């Protein structure tokens, strides 16, 4: 049961990064405009393309369970700075502070889930495990 829960948790956690990559691709221009509203003006195309790459590669590595340490590092390199930029509730007007604080804490919890996977590995149901236990017969 533990192995199945590890797998389901890893899959569900990876979906947020894969969806954010999809959303950034599909709404590329809107995302660039949102970046400008947060004061990110220079190199938007490079930053956004890099973010999409990091989210796709990191999310797929977490999803498949292959090199979860590297995948987790990639998504955290994106997730943590973006959390502090987008959900900086301490800079927001009082009516918005509560909502932004909740979103900030939610993102920290997601980062904690990624750190947990990085610390404990991908589990039994992963591509890494399949590669490690599959034996190719000699001819």
CORDA-V184861 format. One record per helix or strand of 2 or more residues. SS is the DSSP state (hx for helix, st for strand). FROM is the first residue (numbers start at 1). TO is the last residue. If there is no record, write none. Layout:
ss=SS from=FROM to=TO
ss=SS from=FROM to=TO
This chain:
ss=hx from=2 to=26
ss=hx from=28 to=37
ss=hx from=44 to=64
ss=hx from=68 to=86
ss=hx from=89 to=91
ss=hx from=94 to=120
ss=hx from=127 to=133
